[in-house]
Amino acid sequence: MAAQNLNIFPHPRLDEIQHYTAIRLGCDIDNLKNSGSVILSAKPKAYEDFMEPSSLEEADIISLAQMDDCSIIRKNPQESEAVKKILEQVDCSKKLSPEDFLQFENVKQNGYEEPYFYLNPKDFQVFPDSNVIQLSKENPEHVAMVASLHETVEEKMRWFSEIDHPVVYGYMLDQKIVGIASHFLFESSEFKVAAGGVLVNPEYRRRNIGKAVVSKICEWALQRDYIIEWSSWDKNIASIALAKSLGFKQFLSEYEFSVS
């Protein structure tokens, strides 16, 4: 899944996206603006709700973030000898791809490709629906209905959208909440980002319920001047299709590899 060219990515606040990405990946912003690849030691996450790279904890893991012009490779500060040998053999004068690592017999990909998308406000395809309501953690009925929704999805996915997130919208149908979307919010002096997530009761999928609630959290974020981020994994076709239908465009992809 090819990401957009980093330096011509169609967003009016590209500088903020670059600053945010540099902090999220633990690299210098200049690393994102130059072509080629850079190898760095992984750093602890800057925000509690950021995903920490496995390469920070495991000496045999390589993390790769790939954009159109460049790649950021993160390794453990005390990487294994096997990782060290791999990194000595790759050509950092070019943008490294997953194939550059998978060519080695002792390297395998962990999990899926994780694409990151951003929404240019002018591309936003609003999808209004009168069944969408704002939820509050102060409302016991809302809390109970979200808890019931969570029971319908895998436990490991429930953190994607929870009642205690800064903003939460739900889809009311059959006298219950059958879908929710919410944002994690990340702010500094250099950026203001809302990262969305969604959950839909499996019995109510394929009805544009996810699209309706995600559209509403996007409206909320744009009204408050947030850059809107969407991340997923490449096998989650529905999530990616939802994002694209609202106007999101891909910015980068992340991968992790194990070296034996």
C-alpha positions as CSV (number, residue, x, y, z in Angstrom):
1,M,0.0,0.0,0.0
2,A,1.9,3.1,-1.2
3,A,2.0,6.2,0.9
4,Q,1.8,9.7,-0.5
5,N,5.0,11.6,-1.3
6,L,5.8,13.1,2.1
7,N,6.9,16.5,0.8
8,I,3.9,17.1,-1.5
9,F,1.3,15.4,0.7
10,P,-1.9,17.3,0.0
11,H,-2.6,18.8,3.4
12,P,-2.5,22.5,4.4
13,R,-0.8,21.7,7.7
14,L,1.9,19.4,6.5
15,D,4.5,20.9,8.8
16,E,2.4,20.0,11.8
17,I,1.9,16.5,10.6
18,Q,5.7,16.2,10.1
19,H,6.4,17.5,13.6
20,Y,3.9,15.1,15.1
21,T,5.3,12.2,13.1
22,A,8.8,13.0,14.2
23,I,7.8,13.0,17.8
24,R,5.7,9.8,17.4
25,L,8.6,8.0,15.7
26,G,11.3,9.5,18.0
27,C,13.3,11.0,15.1
28,D,14.4,14.4,14.0
29,I,12.1,16.2,11.6
30,D,14.9,16.6,9.1
31,N,14.9,12.8,8.8
32,L,11.4,13.0,7.3
33,K,12.3,15.8,4.8
34,N,15.3,14.1,3.3
35,S,15.3,11.2,0.8
36,G,16.8,7.9,1.7
37,S,16.8,6.0,5.1
38,V,18.0,6.6,8.6
39,I,18.6,4.0,11.3
40,L,17.9,5.1,14.9
41,S,17.7,3.6,18.4
42,A,14.0,3.3,19.4
43,K,12.9,5.8,22.1
44,P,10.1,5.5,24.7
45,K,6.8,6.9,23.6
46,A,6.3,10.6,24.0
47,Y,2.6,10.3,24.9
48,E,0.8,7.7,27.0
49,D,-1.6,6.8,24.2
50,F,1.1,6.4,21.5
51,M,2.0,2.9,20.4
52,E,5.5,2.0,21.6
53,P,7.6,0.1,19.0
54,S,8.5,-3.5,20.0
55,S,12.1,-2.7,19.0
56,L,12.4,-0.6,22.2
57,E,11.9,-3.7,24.3
58,E,13.2,-6.5,22.1
59,A,16.7,-6.8,20.8
60,D,15.8,-8.9,17.8
61,I,13.1,-6.5,16.4
62,I,13.4,-4.0,13.6
63,S,10.7,-1.3,13.2
64,L,10.2,0.4,9.8
65,A,8.2,3.5,8.9
66,Q,8.0,4.0,5.2
67,M,7.0,7.1,3.3
68,D,7.3,7.9,-0.4
69,D,10.7,9.6,-0.2
70,C,12.2,8.2,3.0
71,S,12.2,5.4,5.6
72,I,12.9,5.5,9.3
73,I,14.3,2.3,10.8
74,R,14.2,1.9,14.6
75,K,16.2,-0.7,16.5
76,N,16.8,-1.7,20.1
77,P,19.5,0.4,21.8
78,Q,21.3,-2.9,22.5
79,E,20.3,-4.7,19.3
80,S,21.2,-8.3,18.8
81,E,24.2,-9.3,16.7
82,A,21.8,-10.7,14.0
83,V,20.0,-7.3,13.8
84,K,23.3,-5.5,13.6
85,K,24.4,-7.7,10.7
86,I,21.2,-7.0,8.8
87,L,21.4,-3.3,9.3
88,E,25.1,-3.3,8.1
89,Q,24.0,-4.8,4.8
90,V,21.0,-2.6,3.9
91,D,21.6,0.5,1.7
92,C,20.5,3.6,3.5
93,S,21.1,5.8,0.5
94,K,17.7,4.7,-0.8
95,K,14.3,4.5,0.8
96,L,14.2,1.0,2.3
97,S,11.1,-1.1,1.8
98,P,9.9,-4.3,3.5
99,E,11.4,-6.3,0.7
100,D,14.8,-5.0,1.6
101,F,14.6,-6.8,4.9
102,L,12.6,-9.8,3.9
103,Q,15.3,-10.8,1.4
104,F,17.2,-12.2,4.3
105,E,16.3,-15.7,5.3
106,N,16.4,-15.0,9.0
107,V,14.0,-12.0,8.8
108,K,10.2,-12.4,9.0
109,Q,7.5,-9.8,9.2
110,N,5.5,-9.5,12.4
111,G,1.8,-8.8,12.0
112,Y,0.5,-6.5,9.3
113,E,1.3,-3.3,7.6
114,E,-0.1,-0.4,9.6
115,P,-1.0,2.5,7.3
116,Y,-1.6,6.1,8.7
117,F,-4.0,8.4,7.0
118,Y,-4.8,12.2,7.4
119,L,-7.8,14.2,6.3
120,N,-7.5,17.3,4.3
121,P,-10.5,19.5,5.3
122,K,-11.3,20.3,1.7
123,D,-11.6,16.6,0.9
124,F,-13.9,15.8,3.8
125,Q,-17.0,13.9,2.6
126,V,-19.5,14.6,5.4
127,F,-21.9,11.7,6.1
128,P,-24.7,13.0,8.4
129,D,-27.1,10.7,10.2
130,S,-29.8,11.7,12.7
131,N,-29.2,8.6,14.8
132,V,-25.8,9.8,15.9
133,I,-25.6,11.3,19.4
134,Q,-22.8,12.6,21.6
135,L,-22.1,10.4,24.5
136,S,-20.8,11.3,28.0
137,K,-19.0,9.4,30.7
138,E,-21.1,11.4,33.2
139,N,-24.3,9.8,31.9
140,P,-24.8,6.3,33.5
141,E,-27.1,5.2,30.7
142,H,-24.4,6.0,28.1
143,V,-21.8,4.2,30.2
144,A,-24.0,1.1,30.4
145,M,-24.8,1.1,26.7
146,V,-21.2,1.4,25.7
147,A,-20.3,-1.4,28.1
148,S,-22.9,-3.6,26.4
149,L,-21.5,-2.7,23.0
150,H,-18.0,-3.6,24.2
151,E,-19.3,-7.1,25.0
152,T,-20.0,-7.7,21.3
153,V,-16.4,-7.1,20.2
154,E,-13.0,-8.7,21.0
155,E,-11.5,-7.5,24.3
156,K,-8.3,-6.5,22.6
157,M,-10.1,-4.1,20.4
158,R,-12.2,-2.2,23.0
159,W,-9.5,0.4,23.6
160,F,-10.1,1.7,20.1
161,S,-13.1,3.6,21.3
162,E,-14.2,4.1,24.9
163,I,-16.6,6.2,26.9
164,D,-13.8,8.0,28.8
165,H,-12.1,9.3,25.6
166,P,-12.2,13.2,25.2
167,V,-15.0,13.0,22.6
168,V,-17.3,10.1,21.9
169,Y,-20.3,9.8,19.5
170,G,-22.6,6.8,19.3
171,Y,-25.2,5.4,16.9
172,M,-28.6,4.8,18.5
173,L,-30.7,2.0,17.0
174,D,-33.1,-0.4,18.4
175,Q,-32.9,1.5,21.7
176,K,-29.2,0.8,22.2
177,I,-25.8,2.0,21.1
178,V,-24.7,-0.2,18.2
179,G,-21.6,1.8,17.2
180,I,-19.2,4.4,18.7
181,A,-16.3,6.5,17.5
182,S,-14.0,8.6,19.5
183,H,-10.7,10.5,19.4
184,F,-7.4,10.4,21.3
185,L,-6.1,14.0,21.4
186,F,-2.4,14.9,21.1
187,E,-1.3,18.5,21.4
188,S,1.9,20.5,21.7
189,S,3.1,23.9,20.7
190,E,3.8,22.5,17.2
191,F,0.8,20.3,16.4
192,K,-2.8,19.5,17.4
193,V,-3.9,16.0,16.3
194,A,-7.1,14.0,16.9
195,A,-6.6,10.3,16.2
196,G,-9.9,8.5,15.7
197,G,-11.2,5.0,16.5
198,V,-14.4,3.1,15.9
199,L,-16.3,0.0,17.1
200,V,-19.5,-1.4,15.6
201,N,-21.6,-4.3,16.9
202,P,-20.9,-7.1,14.4
203,E,-24.7,-7.7,14.0
204,Y,-25.1,-4.1,12.7
205,R,-22.1,-3.9,10.3
206,R,-22.3,-3.1,6.6
207,R,-25.0,-0.4,7.3
208,N,-22.7,2.7,7.2
209,I,-23.0,3.0,11.0
210,G,-19.2,3.2,11.4
211,K,-19.0,5.8,8.7
212,A,-21.7,7.9,10.3
213,V,-20.1,8.1,13.8
214,V,-16.6,8.6,12.4
215,S,-18.0,11.4,10.2
216,K,-19.3,13.1,13.3
217,I,-16.0,12.9,15.3
218,C,-14.3,14.4,12.2
219,E,-16.8,17.3,12.2
220,W,-16.1,17.8,15.9
221,A,-12.3,17.9,15.4
222,L,-12.4,20.1,12.3
223,Q,-14.6,22.6,14.2
224,R,-11.9,22.8,16.9
225,D,-8.9,23.1,14.5
226,Y,-7.5,19.5,14.9
227,I,-5.6,17.6,12.3
228,I,-7.4,14.3,11.9
229,E,-5.5,11.0,11.9
230,W,-6.7,7.5,11.1
231,S,-4.6,4.4,11.5
232,S,-5.4,0.7,10.8
233,W,-3.8,-2.4,9.5
234,D,-3.8,-3.4,5.8
235,K,-6.0,-6.5,6.3
236,N,-8.8,-4.4,7.8
237,I,-10.4,-3.6,4.5
238,A,-13.5,-2.1,6.0
239,S,-11.6,0.4,8.2
240,I,-9.5,1.6,5.3
241,A,-12.5,1.8,3.0
242,L,-14.3,3.9,5.6
243,A,-11.4,6.3,5.9
244,K,-11.1,6.7,2.2
245,S,-14.8,7.2,1.7
246,L,-14.6,10.2,4.1
247,G,-11.7,11.7,2.2
248,F,-8.6,10.5,4.2
249,K,-5.4,9.9,2.2
250,Q,-2.5,7.7,3.2
251,F,0.7,9.3,4.6
252,L,2.9,6.5,5.7
253,S,3.0,2.8,6.6
254,E,4.7,1.0,9.5
255,Y,6.1,-2.5,9.8
256,E,7.9,-4.7,12.3
257,F,10.3,-7.5,11.6
258,S,11.9,-10.3,13.7
259,V,15.5,-11.3,13.1
260,S,16.6,-14.8,14.2
